[in-house]
Each structure stands twice: as C-alpha cells, then as structure tokens.
Amino acid sequence: MTITDPAHVSVAKVLREQFQRPRPAADPHEELVRDVADYDRAFGLIDGALADELTDGEVA
C-alpha cells in the first residue's frame, strides 16, 4: 500500500514544472564586482602588520 500526501503531490508538480522551464541567461552587461580585501581576509592576509606590509599603507 502506498500513502501519498496530496500537499506533497501538488508541491512536487510545481517543482517539476519550474525545473523544466529554462531560466533567463544572466545579463552580460552586469558585472560581478568583489572587493579584493575579501580575498585577503579569506586567505588570512589581513592581520594588522601583515596587511600594512602588503599594501605599504596605501589604499587603491
């Protein structure tokens, strides 16, 4: 015996329909911009003296 929740069936149907519809492509004119300091923090390079050493105290 299989028991099926009607709410689950309706949500699954909607999700299948959404999956079948292609999404619009990203706008090629929209640029993805990220602060370089994010990468410095991610790699542990921004830590007081080390950060000053890397930038020579200058900000771009």
PDBQT receptor file of N, H, CA, C and O in Angstrom, charges set to zero:
ATOM      1  N   MET A   1       0.839  -1.161   0.000  1.00  0.00    +0.000 N 
ATOM      2  CA  MET A   1       0.000   0.000   0.000  1.00  0.00    +0.000 C 
ATOM      3  C   MET A   1       0.900   1.247   0.000  1.00  0.00    +0.000 C 
ATOM      4  O   MET A   1       1.896   1.299   0.722  1.00  0.00    +0.000 OA
ATOM      5  N   THR A   2       0.549   2.225  -0.798  1.00  0.00    +0.000 N 
ATOM      6  H   THR A   2      -0.259   2.182  -1.385  1.00  0.00    +0.000 HD
ATOM      7  CA  THR A   2       1.268   3.490  -0.864  1.00  0.00    +0.000 C 
ATOM      8  C   THR A   2       0.348   4.602  -0.383  1.00  0.00    +0.000 C 
ATOM      9  O   THR A   2      -0.787   4.733  -0.841  1.00  0.00    +0.000 OA
ATOM     10  N   ILE A   3       0.854   5.390   0.540  1.00  0.00    +0.000 N 
ATOM     11  H   ILE A   3       1.776   5.283   0.912  1.00  0.00    +0.000 HD
ATOM     12  CA  ILE A   3       0.081   6.520   1.053  1.00  0.00    +0.000 C 
ATOM     13  C   ILE A   3       0.771   7.791   0.547  1.00  0.00    +0.000 C 
ATOM     14  O   ILE A   3       1.973   7.975   0.738  1.00  0.00    +0.000 OA
ATOM     15  N   THR A   4      -0.011   8.664  -0.102  1.00  0.00    +0.000 N 
ATOM     16  H   THR A   4      -0.988   8.514  -0.257  1.00  0.00    +0.000 HD
ATOM     17  CA  THR A   4       0.545   9.883  -0.672  1.00  0.00    +0.000 C 
ATOM     18  C   THR A   4      -0.156  11.093  -0.087  1.00  0.00    +0.000 C 
ATOM     19  O   THR A   4      -1.384  11.158  -0.054  1.00  0.00    +0.000 OA
ATOM     20  N   ASP A   5       0.630  12.045   0.371  1.00  0.00    +0.000 N 
ATOM     21  H   ASP A   5       1.628  11.993   0.344  1.00  0.00    +0.000 HD
ATOM     22  CA  ASP A   5       0.100  13.299   0.903  1.00  0.00    +0.000 C 
ATOM     23  C   ASP A   5      -0.240  14.206  -0.276  1.00  0.00    +0.000 C 
ATOM     24  O   ASP A   5       0.646  14.517  -1.072  1.00  0.00    +0.000 OA
ATOM     25  N   PRO A   6      -1.496  14.642  -0.415  1.00  0.00    +0.000 N 
ATOM     26  CA  PRO A   6      -1.883  15.500  -1.537  1.00  0.00    +0.000 C 
ATOM     27  C   PRO A   6      -1.072  16.798  -1.608  1.00  0.00    +0.000 C 
ATOM     28  O   PRO A   6      -0.783  17.277  -2.705  1.00  0.00    +0.000 OA
ATOM     29  N   ALA A   7      -0.704  17.369  -0.470  1.00  0.00    +0.000 N 
ATOM     30  H   ALA A   7      -0.939  16.980   0.421  1.00  0.00    +0.000 HD
ATOM     31  CA  ALA A   7       0.097  18.595  -0.475  1.00  0.00    +0.000 C 
ATOM     32  C   ALA A   7       1.461  18.321  -1.090  1.00  0.00    +0.000 C 
ATOM     33  O   ALA A   7       1.985  19.142  -1.844  1.00  0.00    +0.000 OA
ATOM     34  N   HIS A   8       2.034  17.171  -0.769  1.00  0.00    +0.000 N 
ATOM     35  H   HIS A   8       1.609  16.504  -0.157  1.00  0.00    +0.000 HD
ATOM     36  CA  HIS A   8       3.333  16.801  -1.328  1.00  0.00    +0.000 C 
ATOM     37  C   HIS A   8       3.236  16.632  -2.847  1.00  0.00    +0.000 C 
ATOM     38  O   HIS A   8       4.127  17.059  -3.581  1.00  0.00    +0.000 OA
ATOM     39  N   VAL A   9       2.179  16.026  -3.301  1.00  0.00    +0.000 N 
ATOM     40  H   VAL A   9       1.455  15.679  -2.705  1.00  0.00    +0.000 HD
ATOM     41  CA  VAL A   9       1.988  15.806  -4.742  1.00  0.00    +0.000 C 
ATOM     42  C   VAL A   9       1.890  17.141  -5.473  1.00  0.00    +0.000 C 
ATOM     43  O   VAL A   9       2.494  17.307  -6.533  1.00  0.00    +0.000 OA
ATOM     44  N   SER A  10       1.140  18.095  -4.924  1.00  0.00    +0.000 N 
ATOM     45  H   SER A  10       0.650  17.961  -4.063  1.00  0.00    +0.000 HD
ATOM     46  CA  SER A  10       0.980  19.376  -5.612  1.00  0.00    +0.000 C 
ATOM     47  C   SER A  10       2.284  20.175  -5.605  1.00  0.00    +0.000 C 
ATOM     48  O   SER A  10       2.617  20.814  -6.603  1.00  0.00    +0.000 OA
ATOM     49  N   VAL A  11       3.019  20.150  -4.504  1.00  0.00    +0.000 N 
ATOM     50  H   VAL A  11       2.749  19.631  -3.693  1.00  0.00    +0.000 HD
ATOM     51  CA  VAL A  11       4.303  20.860  -4.458  1.00  0.00    +0.000 C 
ATOM     52  C   VAL A  11       5.298  20.208  -5.416  1.00  0.00    +0.000 C 
ATOM     53  O   VAL A  11       6.034  20.911  -6.108  1.00  0.00    +0.000 OA
ATOM     54  N   ALA A  12       5.331  18.899  -5.466  1.00  0.00    +0.000 N 
ATOM     55  H   ALA A  12       4.732  18.328  -4.903  1.00  0.00    +0.000 HD
ATOM     56  CA  ALA A  12       6.239  18.190  -6.374  1.00  0.00    +0.000 C 
ATOM     57  C   ALA A  12       5.919  18.526  -7.827  1.00  0.00    +0.000 C 
ATOM     58  O   ALA A  12       6.830  18.652  -8.646  1.00  0.00    +0.000 OA
ATOM     59  N   LYS A  13       4.649  18.671  -8.153  1.00  0.00    +0.000 N 
ATOM     60  H   LYS A  13       3.909  18.569  -7.488  1.00  0.00    +0.000 HD
ATOM     61  CA  LYS A  13       4.256  19.031  -9.517  1.00  0.00    +0.000 C 
ATOM     62  C   LYS A  13       4.779  20.416  -9.878  1.00  0.00    +0.000 C 
ATOM     63  O   LYS A  13       5.328  20.613 -10.962  1.00  0.00    +0.000 OA
ATOM     64  N   VAL A  14       4.609  21.373  -8.974  1.00  0.00    +0.000 N 
ATOM     65  H   VAL A  14       4.163  21.214  -8.094  1.00  0.00    +0.000 HD
ATOM     66  CA  VAL A  14       5.083  22.737  -9.221  1.00  0.00    +0.000 C 
ATOM     67  C   VAL A  14       6.605  22.733  -9.402  1.00  0.00    +0.000 C 
ATOM     68  O   VAL A  14       7.118  23.373 -10.320  1.00  0.00    +0.000 OA
ATOM     69  N   LEU A  15       7.320  22.025  -8.543  1.00  0.00    +0.000 N 
ATOM     70  H   LEU A  15       6.903  21.505  -7.798  1.00  0.00    +0.000 HD
ATOM     71  CA  LEU A  15       8.777  21.977  -8.639  1.00  0.00    +0.000 C 
ATOM     72  C   LEU A  15       9.240  21.340  -9.952  1.00  0.00    +0.000 C 
ATOM     73  O   LEU A  15      10.215  21.797 -10.548  1.00  0.00    +0.000 OA
ATOM     74  N   ARG A  16       8.556  20.301 -10.401  1.00  0.00    +0.000 N 
ATOM     75  H   ARG A  16       7.764  19.930  -9.917  1.00  0.00    +0.000 HD
ATOM     76  CA  ARG A  16       8.903  19.682 -11.692  1.00  0.00    +0.000 C 
ATOM     77  C   ARG A  16       8.683  20.662 -12.840  1.00  0.00    +0.000 C 
ATOM     78  O   ARG A  16       9.502  20.744 -13.756  1.00  0.00    +0.000 OA
ATOM     79  N   GLU A  17       7.568  21.411 -12.792  1.00  0.00    +0.000 N 
ATOM     80  H   GLU A  17       6.903  21.345 -12.048  1.00  0.00    +0.000 HD
ATOM     81  CA  GLU A  17       7.284  22.388 -13.845  1.00  0.00    +0.000 C 
ATOM     82  C   GLU A  17       8.338  23.499 -13.854  1.00  0.00    +0.000 C 
ATOM     83  O   GLU A  17       8.794  23.908 -14.922  1.00  0.00    +0.000 OA
ATOM     84  N   GLN A  18       8.728  23.988 -12.677  1.00  0.00    +0.000 N 
ATOM     85  H   GLN A  18       8.358  23.656 -11.809  1.00  0.00    +0.000 HD
ATOM     86  CA  GLN A  18       9.751  25.028 -12.596  1.00  0.00    +0.000 C 
ATOM     87  C   GLN A  18      11.087  24.517 -13.131  1.00  0.00    +0.000 C 
ATOM     88  O   GLN A  18      11.818  25.254 -13.794  1.00  0.00    +0.000 OA
ATOM     89  N   PHE A  19      11.400  23.270 -12.847  1.00  0.00    +0.000 N 
ATOM     90  H   PHE A  19      10.806  22.671 -12.309  1.00  0.00    +0.000 HD
ATOM     91  CA  PHE A  19      12.654  22.691 -13.295  1.00  0.00    +0.000 C 
ATOM     92  C   PHE A  19      12.704  22.605 -14.823  1.00  0.00    +0.000 C 
ATOM     93  O   PHE A  19      13.770  22.749 -15.421  1.00  0.00    +0.000 OA
ATOM     94  N   GLN A  20      11.562  22.371 -15.443  1.00  0.00    +0.000 N 
ATOM     95  H   GLN A  20      10.696  22.254 -14.958  1.00  0.00    +0.000 HD
ATOM     96  CA  GLN A  20      11.510  22.218 -16.896  1.00  0.00    +0.000 C 
ATOM     97  C   GLN A  20      11.597  23.557 -17.631  1.00  0.00    +0.000 C 
ATOM     98  O   GLN A  20      11.969  23.589 -18.804  1.00  0.00    +0.000 OA
ATOM     99  N   ARG A  21      11.256  24.666 -16.956  1.00  0.00    +0.000 N 
ATOM    100  H   ARG A  21      10.953  24.640 -16.003  1.00  0.00    +0.000 HD
ATOM    101  CA  ARG A  21      11.315  25.987 -17.583  1.00  0.00    +0.000 C 
ATOM    102  C   ARG A  21      12.728  26.547 -17.501  1.00  0.00    +0.000 C 
ATOM    103  O   ARG A  21      13.276  26.678 -16.407  1.00  0.00    +0.000 OA
ATOM    104  N   PRO A  22      13.320  26.875 -18.629  1.00  0.00    +0.000 N 
ATOM    105  CA  PRO A  22      14.674  27.451 -18.567  1.00  0.00    +0.000 C 
ATOM    106  C   PRO A  22      14.643  28.847 -17.951  1.00  0.00    +0.000 C 
ATOM    107  O   PRO A  22      13.698  29.610 -18.152  1.00  0.00    +0.000 OA
ATOM    108  N   ARG A  23      15.683  29.163 -17.207  1.00  0.00    +0.000 N 
ATOM    109  H   ARG A  23      16.451  28.544 -17.043  1.00  0.00    +0.000 HD
ATOM    110  CA  ARG A  23      15.808  30.494 -16.609  1.00  0.00    +0.000 C 
ATOM    111  C   ARG A  23      16.454  31.424 -17.615  1.00  0.00    +0.000 C 
ATOM    112  O   ARG A  23      17.239  30.984 -18.454  1.00  0.00    +0.000 OA
ATOM    113  N   PRO A  24      16.134  32.701 -17.539  1.00  0.00    +0.000 N 
ATOM    114  CA  PRO A  24      16.786  33.647 -18.452  1.00  0.00    +0.000 C 
ATOM    115  C   PRO A  24      18.291  33.706 -18.161  1.00  0.00    +0.000 C 
ATOM    116  O   PRO A  24      18.720  33.592 -17.013  1.00  0.00    +0.000 OA
ATOM    117  N   ALA A  25      19.064  33.885 -19.206  1.00  0.00    +0.000 N 
ATOM    118  H   ALA A  25      18.715  33.978 -20.138  1.00  0.00    +0.000 HD
ATOM    119  CA  ALA A  25      20.513  33.987 -19.054  1.00  0.00    +0.000 C 
ATOM    120  C   ALA A  25      20.859  35.268 -18.299  1.00  0.00    +0.000 C 
ATOM    121  O   ALA A  25      20.119  36.251 -18.332  1.00  0.00    +0.000 OA
ATOM    122  N   ALA A  26      21.977  35.229 -17.635  1.00  0.00    +0.000 N 
ATOM    123  H   ALA A  26      22.578  34.431 -17.609  1.00  0.00    +0.000 HD
ATOM    124  CA  ALA A  26      22.435  36.412 -16.905  1.00  0.00    +0.000 C 
ATOM    125  C   ALA A  26      22.737  37.526 -17.899  1.00  0.00    +0.000 C 
ATOM    126  O   ALA A  26      23.174  37.273 -19.022  1.00  0.00    +0.000 OA
ATOM    127  N   ASP A  27      22.501  38.750 -17.475  1.00  0.00    +0.000 N 
ATOM    128  H   ASP A  27      22.146  38.956 -16.563  1.00  0.00    +0.000 HD
ATOM    129  CA  ASP A  27      22.768  39.915 -18.302  1.00  0.00    +0.000 C 
ATOM    130  C   ASP A  27      24.276  40.040 -18.505  1.00  0.00    +0.000 C 
ATOM    131  O   ASP A  27      25.007  40.209 -17.528  1.00  0.00    +0.000 OA
ATOM    132  N   PRO A  28      24.765  39.962 -19.750  1.00  0.00    +0.000 N 
ATOM    133  CA  PRO A  28      26.214  40.031 -19.976  1.00  0.00    +0.000 C 
ATOM    134  C   PRO A  28      26.799  41.401 -19.644  1.00  0.00    +0.000 C 
ATOM    135  O   PRO A  28      28.014  41.533 -19.494  1.00  0.00    +0.000 OA
ATOM    136  N   HIS A  29      25.955  42.415 -19.527  1.00  0.00    +0.000 N 
ATOM    137  H   HIS A  29      24.968  42.308 -19.648  1.00  0.00    +0.000 HD
ATOM    138  CA  HIS A  29      26.434  43.757 -19.213  1.00  0.00    +0.000 C 
ATOM    139  C   HIS A  29      26.549  43.984 -17.704  1.00  0.00    +0.000 C 
ATOM    140  O   HIS A  29      27.122  44.975 -17.251  1.00  0.00    +0.000 OA
ATOM    141  N   GLU A  30      25.991  43.045 -16.941  1.00  0.00    +0.000 N 
ATOM    142  H   GLU A  30      25.525  42.241 -17.309  1.00  0.00    +0.000 HD
ATOM    143  CA  GLU A  30      26.060  43.157 -15.486  1.00  0.00    +0.000 C 
ATOM    144  C   GLU A  30      27.383  42.573 -15.008  1.00  0.00    +0.000 C 
ATOM    145  O   GLU A  30      27.671  41.398 -15.237  1.00  0.00    +0.000 OA
ATOM    146  N   GLU A  31      28.176  43.390 -14.350  1.00  0.00    +0.000 N 
ATOM    147  H   GLU A  31      27.943  44.344 -14.164  1.00  0.00    +0.000 HD
ATOM    148  CA  GLU A  31      29.482  42.939 -13.895  1.00  0.00    +0.000 C 
ATOM    149  C   GLU A  31      29.399  42.428 -12.461  1.00  0.00    +0.000 C 
ATOM    150  O   GLU A  31      28.675  42.976 -11.630  1.00  0.00    +0.000 OA
ATOM    151  N   LEU A  32      30.144  41.385 -12.193  1.00  0.00    +0.000 N 
ATOM    152  H   LEU A  32      30.733  40.940 -12.868  1.00  0.00    +0.000 HD
ATOM    153  CA  LEU A  32      30.278  40.901 -10.833  1.00  0.00    +0.000 C 
ATOM    154  C   LEU A  32      31.520  41.558 -10.257  1.00  0.00    +0.000 C 
ATOM    155  O   LEU A  32      32.616  41.414 -10.798  1.00  0.00    +0.000 OA
ATOM    156  N   VAL A  33      31.348  42.268  -9.177  1.00  0.00    +0.000 N 
ATOM    157  H   VAL A  33      30.458  42.385  -8.738  1.00  0.00    +0.000 HD
ATOM    158  CA  VAL A  33      32.453  43.012  -8.590  1.00  0.00    +0.000 C 
ATOM    159  C   VAL A  33      32.635  42.547  -7.154  1.00  0.00    +0.000 C 
ATOM    160  O   VAL A  33      31.670  42.432  -6.399  1.00  0.00    +0.000 OA
ATOM    161  N   ARG A  34      33.874  42.283  -6.787  1.00  0.00    +0.000 N 
ATOM    162  H   ARG A  34      34.659  42.376  -7.400  1.00  0.00    +0.000 HD
ATOM    163  CA  ARG A  34      34.175  41.878  -5.423  1.00  0.00    +0.000 C 
ATOM    164  C   ARG A  34      35.377  42.656  -4.924  1.00  0.00    +0.000 C 
ATOM    165  O   ARG A  34      36.343  42.860  -5.660  1.00  0.00    +0.000 OA
ATOM    166  N   ASP A  35      35.320  43.082  -3.697  1.00  0.00    +0.000 N 
ATOM    167  H   ASP A  35      34.536  42.917  -3.099  1.00  0.00    +0.000 HD
ATOM    168  CA  ASP A  35      36.420  43.810  -3.078  1.00  0.00    +0.000 C 
ATOM    169  C   ASP A  35      37.604  42.862  -2.906  1.00  0.00    +0.000 C 
ATOM    170  O   ASP A  35      37.444  41.761  -2.380  1.00  0.00    +0.000 OA
ATOM    171  N   VAL A  36      38.786  43.281  -3.344  1.00  0.00    +0.000 N 
ATOM    172  H   VAL A  36      38.916  44.176  -3.771  1.00  0.00    +0.000 HD
ATOM    173  CA  VAL A  36      39.981  42.451  -3.247  1.00  0.00    +0.000 C 
ATOM    174  C   VAL A  36      40.287  42.124  -1.788  1.00  0.00    +0.000 C 
ATOM    175  O   VAL A  36      40.863  41.073  -1.505  1.00  0.00    +0.000 OA
ATOM    176  N   ALA A  37      39.918  42.994  -0.866  1.00  0.00    +0.000 N 
ATOM    177  H   ALA A  37      39.451  43.848  -1.096  1.00  0.00    +0.000 HD
ATOM    178  CA  ALA A  37      40.142  42.747   0.555  1.00  0.00    +0.000 C 
ATOM    179  C   ALA A  37      39.407  41.494   1.027  1.00  0.00    +0.000 C 
ATOM    180  O   ALA A  37      39.838  40.849   1.983  1.00  0.00    +0.000 OA
ATOM    181  N   ASP A  38      38.302  41.145   0.369  1.00  0.00    +0.000 N 
ATOM    182  H   ASP A  38      37.952  41.669  -0.407  1.00  0.00    +0.000 HD
ATOM    183  CA  ASP A  38      37.595  39.905   0.719  1.00  0.00    +0.000 C 
ATOM    184  C   ASP A  38      38.514  38.698   0.546  1.00  0.00    +0.000 C 
ATOM    185  O   ASP A  38      38.509  37.789   1.377  1.00  0.00    +0.000 OA
ATOM    186  N   TYR A  39      39.299  38.686  -0.524  1.00  0.00    +0.000 N 
ATOM    187  H   TYR A  39      39.304  39.424  -1.198  1.00  0.00    +0.000 HD
ATOM    188  CA  TYR A  39      40.218  37.583  -0.763  1.00  0.00    +0.000 C 
ATOM    189  C   TYR A  39      41.361  37.604   0.241  1.00  0.00    +0.000 C 
ATOM    190  O   TYR A  39      41.804  36.555   0.709  1.00  0.00    +0.000 OA
ATOM    191  N   ASP A  40      41.837  38.802   0.572  1.00  0.00    +0.000 N 
ATOM    192  H   ASP A  40      41.477  39.654   0.192  1.00  0.00    +0.000 HD
ATOM    193  CA  ASP A  40      42.898  38.915   1.570  1.00  0.00    +0.000 C 
ATOM    194  C   ASP A  40      42.437  38.337   2.907  1.00  0.00    +0.000 C 
ATOM    195  O   ASP A  40      43.175  37.609   3.570  1.00  0.00    +0.000 OA
ATOM    196  N   ARG A  41      41.200  38.675   3.292  1.00  0.00    +0.000 N 
ATOM    197  H   ARG A  41      40.600  39.267   2.753  1.00  0.00    +0.000 HD
ATOM    198  CA  ARG A  41      40.662  38.136   4.545  1.00  0.00    +0.000 C 
ATOM    199  C   ARG A  41      40.484  36.623   4.454  1.00  0.00    +0.000 C 
ATOM    200  O   ARG A  41      40.777  35.907   5.411  1.00  0.00    +0.000 OA
ATOM    201  N   ALA A  42      40.012  36.138   3.323  1.00  0.00    +0.000 N 
ATOM    202  H   ALA A  42      39.774  36.719   2.545  1.00  0.00    +0.000 HD
ATOM    203  CA  ALA A  42      39.777  34.707   3.155  1.00  0.00    +0.000 C 
ATOM    204  C   ALA A  42      41.070  33.906   3.286  1.00  0.00    +0.000 C 
ATOM    205  O   ALA A  42      41.064  32.789   3.805  1.00  0.00    +0.000 OA
ATOM    206  N   PHE A  43      42.178  34.479   2.815  1.00  0.00    +0.000 N 
ATOM    207  H   PHE A  43      42.183  35.386   2.394  1.00  0.00    +0.000 HD
ATOM    208  CA  PHE A  43      43.453  33.781   2.872  1.00  0.00    +0.000 C 
ATOM    209  C   PHE A  43      44.257  34.165   4.107  1.00  0.00    +0.000 C 
ATOM    210  O   PHE A  43      45.417  33.776   4.240  1.00  0.00    +0.000 OA
ATOM    211  N   GLY A  44      43.640  34.932   5.016  1.00  0.00    +0.000 N 
ATOM    212  H   GLY A  44      42.698  35.248   4.908  1.00  0.00    +0.000 HD
ATOM    213  CA  GLY A  44      44.296  35.281   6.259  1.00  0.00    +0.000 C 
ATOM    214  C   GLY A  44      45.421  36.278   6.106  1.00  0.00    +0.000 C 
ATOM    215  O   GLY A  44      46.322  36.327   6.944  1.00  0.00    +0.000 OA
ATOM    216  N   LEU A  45      45.387  37.077   5.047  1.00  0.00    +0.000 N 
ATOM    217  H   LEU A  45      44.656  37.038   4.367  1.00  0.00    +0.000 HD
ATOM    218  CA  LEU A  45      46.455  38.038   4.814  1.00  0.00    +0.000 C 
ATOM    219  C   LEU A  45      46.252  39.353   5.535  1.00  0.00    +0.000 C 
ATOM    220  O   LEU A  45      47.206  40.103   5.742  1.00  0.00    +0.000 OA
ATOM    221  N   ILE A  46      45.012  39.642   5.923  1.00  0.00    +0.000 N 
ATOM    222  H   ILE A  46      44.237  39.032   5.756  1.00  0.00    +0.000 HD
ATOM    223  CA  ILE A  46      44.750  40.888   6.633  1.00  0.00    +0.000 C 
ATOM    224  C   ILE A  46      44.790  40.583   8.120  1.00  0.00    +0.000 C 
ATOM    225  O   ILE A  46      43.854  40.025   8.693  1.00  0.00    +0.000 OA
ATOM    226  N   ASP A  47      45.903  40.967   8.721  1.00  0.00    +0.000 N 
ATOM    227  H   ASP A  47      46.663  41.421   8.256  1.00  0.00    +0.000 HD
ATOM    228  CA  ASP A  47      46.114  40.736  10.143  1.00  0.00    +0.000 C 
ATOM    229  C   ASP A  47      47.056  41.796  10.670  1.00  0.00    +0.000 C 
ATOM    230  O   ASP A  47      48.206  41.487  10.981  1.00  0.00    +0.000 OA
ATOM    231  N   GLY A  48      46.615  43.018  10.779  1.00  0.00    +0.000 N 
ATOM    232  H   GLY A  48      45.681  43.269  10.526  1.00  0.00    +0.000 HD
ATOM    233  CA  GLY A  48      47.435  44.081  11.332  1.00  0.00    +0.000 C 
ATOM    234  C   GLY A  48      48.677  44.370  10.512  1.00  0.00    +0.000 C 
ATOM    235  O   GLY A  48      48.578  44.934   9.422  1.00  0.00    +0.000 OA
ATOM    236  N   ALA A  49      49.843  43.996  11.013  1.00  0.00    +0.000 N 
ATOM    237  H   ALA A  49      49.924  43.538  11.898  1.00  0.00    +0.000 HD
ATOM    238  CA  ALA A  49      51.125  44.320  10.374  1.00  0.00    +0.000 C 
ATOM    239  C   ALA A  49      51.237  43.686   8.999  1.00  0.00    +0.000 C 
ATOM    240  O   ALA A  49      51.778  44.294   8.075  1.00  0.00    +0.000 OA
ATOM    241  N   LEU A  50      50.738  42.487   8.857  1.00  0.00    +0.000 N 
ATOM    242  H   LEU A  50      50.298  41.993   9.607  1.00  0.00    +0.000 HD
ATOM    243  CA  LEU A  50      50.832  41.818   7.566  1.00  0.00    +0.000 C 
ATOM    244  C   LEU A  50      50.051  42.596   6.517  1.00  0.00    +0.000 C 
ATOM    245  O   LEU A  50      50.508  42.723   5.381  1.00  0.00    +0.000 OA
ATOM    246  N   ALA A  51      48.891  43.116   6.871  1.00  0.00    +0.000 N 
ATOM    247  H   ALA A  51      48.519  43.013   7.794  1.00  0.00    +0.000 HD
ATOM    248  CA  ALA A  51      48.090  43.902   5.930  1.00  0.00    +0.000 C 
ATOM    249  C   ALA A  51      48.842  45.175   5.538  1.00  0.00    +0.000 C 
ATOM    250  O   ALA A  51      48.851  45.550   4.365  1.00  0.00    +0.000 OA
ATOM    251  N   ASP A  52      49.477  45.846   6.516  1.00  0.00    +0.000 N 
ATOM    252  H   ASP A  52      49.470  45.541   7.468  1.00  0.00    +0.000 HD
ATOM    253  CA  ASP A  52      50.245  47.062   6.208  1.00  0.00    +0.000 C 
ATOM    254  C   ASP A  52      51.425  46.752   5.289  1.00  0.00    +0.000 C 
ATOM    255  O   ASP A  52      51.753  47.525   4.389  1.00  0.00    +0.000 OA
ATOM    256  N   GLU A  53      52.047  45.618   5.536  1.00  0.00    +0.000 N 
ATOM    257  H   GLU A  53      51.780  44.990   6.267  1.00  0.00    +0.000 HD
ATOM    258  CA  GLU A  53      53.198  45.218   4.725  1.00  0.00    +0.000 C 
ATOM    259  C   GLU A  53      52.779  44.975   3.274  1.00  0.00    +0.000 C 
ATOM    260  O   GLU A  53      53.512  45.308   2.343  1.00  0.00    +0.000 OA
ATOM    261  N   LEU A  54      51.600  44.394   3.095  1.00  0.00    +0.000 N 
ATOM    262  H   LEU A  54      51.005  44.124   3.852  1.00  0.00    +0.000 HD
ATOM    263  CA  LEU A  54      51.124  44.078   1.754  1.00  0.00    +0.000 C 
ATOM    264  C   LEU A  54      50.743  45.337   0.968  1.00  0.00    +0.000 C 
ATOM    265  O   LEU A  54      50.950  45.406  -0.244  1.00  0.00    +0.000 OA
ATOM    266  N   THR A  55      50.190  46.323   1.664  1.00  0.00    +0.000 N 
ATOM    267  H   THR A  55      50.022  46.267   2.648  1.00  0.00    +0.000 HD
ATOM    268  CA  THR A  55      49.679  47.499   0.960  1.00  0.00    +0.000 C 
ATOM    269  C   THR A  55      50.610  48.696   1.065  1.00  0.00    +0.000 C 
ATOM    270  O   THR A  55      50.339  49.720   0.438  1.00  0.00    +0.000 OA
ATOM    271  N   ASP A  56      51.676  48.617   1.817  1.00  0.00    +0.000 N 
ATOM    272  H   ASP A  56      51.895  47.785   2.327  1.00  0.00    +0.000 HD
ATOM    273  CA  ASP A  56      52.582  49.734   2.061  1.00  0.00    +0.000 C 
ATOM    274  C   ASP A  56      51.828  50.947   2.606  1.00  0.00    +0.000 C 
ATOM    275  O   ASP A  56      52.253  52.088   2.432  1.00  0.00    +0.000 OA
ATOM    276  N   GLY A  57      50.691  50.675   3.273  1.00  0.00    +0.000 N 
ATOM    277  H   GLY A  57      50.345  49.748   3.415  1.00  0.00    +0.000 HD
ATOM    278  CA  GLY A  57      49.907  51.757   3.862  1.00  0.00    +0.000 C 
ATOM    279  C   GLY A  57      49.081  52.526   2.851  1.00  0.00    +0.000 C 
ATOM    280  O   GLY A  57      48.385  53.471   3.223  1.00  0.00    +0.000 OA
ATOM    281  N   GLU A  58      49.139  52.148   1.582  1.00  0.00    +0.000 N 
ATOM    282  H   GLU A  58      49.704  51.381   1.281  1.00  0.00    +0.000 HD
ATOM    283  CA  GLU A  58      48.382  52.860   0.535  1.00  0.00    +0.000 C 
ATOM    284  C   GLU A  58      47.062  52.145   0.283  1.00  0.00    +0.000 C 
ATOM    285  O   GLU A  58      46.954  50.928   0.428  1.00  0.00    +0.000 OA
ATOM    286  N   VAL A  59      46.080  52.919  -0.090  1.00  0.00    +0.000 N 
ATOM    287  H   VAL A  59      46.168  53.909  -0.208  1.00  0.00    +0.000 HD
ATOM    288  CA  VAL A  59      44.783  52.377  -0.438  1.00  0.00    +0.000 C 
ATOM    289  C   VAL A  59      44.511  52.722  -1.877  1.00  0.00    +0.000 C 
ATOM    290  O   VAL A  59      44.639  53.879  -2.279  1.00  0.00    +0.000 OA
ATOM    291  N   ALA A  60      44.137  51.729  -2.660  1.00  0.00    +0.000 N 
ATOM    292  H   ALA A  60      44.033  50.790  -2.334  1.00  0.00    +0.000 HD
ATOM    293  CA  ALA A  60      43.890  51.958  -4.082  1.00  0.00    +0.000 C 
ATOM    294  C   ALA A  60      42.546  52.614  -4.298  1.00  0.00    +0.000 C 
ATOM    295  O   ALA A  60      42.167  52.883  -5.437  1.00  0.00    +0.000 OA
TER     296      ALA A  60
